[in-house]
Amino acid sequence: MTTSTIRKKDDRLFDILNLIFLTVVGLTVLYPLYFVVIASFSNPDAVNSGEMWLFPKDITFEGYNRIFQDSRIWIGYLNTVKYTLVGTLVNVLLTVMGAYALSRKDLYGRNVVMLFFIFTMFFSGGLIPTYLLVKDLGMLNSMWALILPKAVALFNLIVTRTFFQTTLPDELLEAAKMDGCSDFRFFFNFALPLSKPIIAVIGLYYGVSHWNSYFDALIYLNREAAYPLQLILRNILIQSQISAQMLGGGIEGLAAQQRIAELIKYGVIIVASFPLLIVYPFLQRYFVQGVMIGSVKG
């Protein structure tokens, strides 16, 4: 038996073990998502008793009907889309511009500036001082209270700066300057077009963060008309649970209300996650490229 034959058998064994391992990991990740989907339109009694674990049972869409009949859902969707689009645009613009400036070796004092940024990773003013600052700036009950205090995430700034340092060679900038290209023109005509992978990655990070955020809205907003979707769904879920606990219609009425609360619980997860599941496949190609930034240099 030759060495190449032994190596082929070892490679085949490795591939089989790797496939088994990845299959187990994939099922471990995907099954909870699948369970939530089928539980959202299955009989809650079958879900709670463990009878439903692979296929939906006694299909009912009562939970979704209750959710979408609430006009607050559509208001929350509209607000969340607005906050996500505007917030992500502001986040990406400031992060890319800041990262590009910090990646330039000719920026005087860039290490000191970076040190101030890194300092914020370990120390912050806290919730109360931040709230007072937002209040003094007159941003309460506005979308800017949800966007500007977190306009730049330091992790994304560092990753983007690393991207510029490893992707834009100094020779390219020197050649552009020799042709009379200004710094602003180089940034918009060269740096940005070459930054599609990292823009997609940080845009996805920021977008998911804005879409899933509800705590900032809970702190800074007190008008229900301005609530994002996540806060609306949280209130609906809490209200359904409270009404199930306080219902005075007897045991049968209480059981029925609890069934609806269970349907709503799974339904709101799907309603909140569905838009992101649609967007992600279109950004996956750039996302895979972007997350590899910094892993290979040279």
Secondary structure, DSSP 8 states (H G I E B T S, - for coil): --HHHHHHHHHHHHHHHHHHHHHHHHHHHHHHHHHHHHHTTS-HHHHHHT--SSS--S---HHHHHHHTSHHHHHHHHHHHHHHHHHHHHHHHHHHHHHHHHH-TTSTTHHHHHHHHHHHHH----HHHHHHHHHHTT-TTSTHHHHGGGS--HHHHHHHHHHHHHHS-HHHHHHHHHTT--HHHHIIIIITGGGHHHHHHHHHHHHHHHHH--HHHHHH---GGG--HHHHHHHHHHHHHHHHHH--SHHHHHHHHHHHHHHHHHHHHHHHHHHHHHHHHHHHHHHHHHHTTTTS--
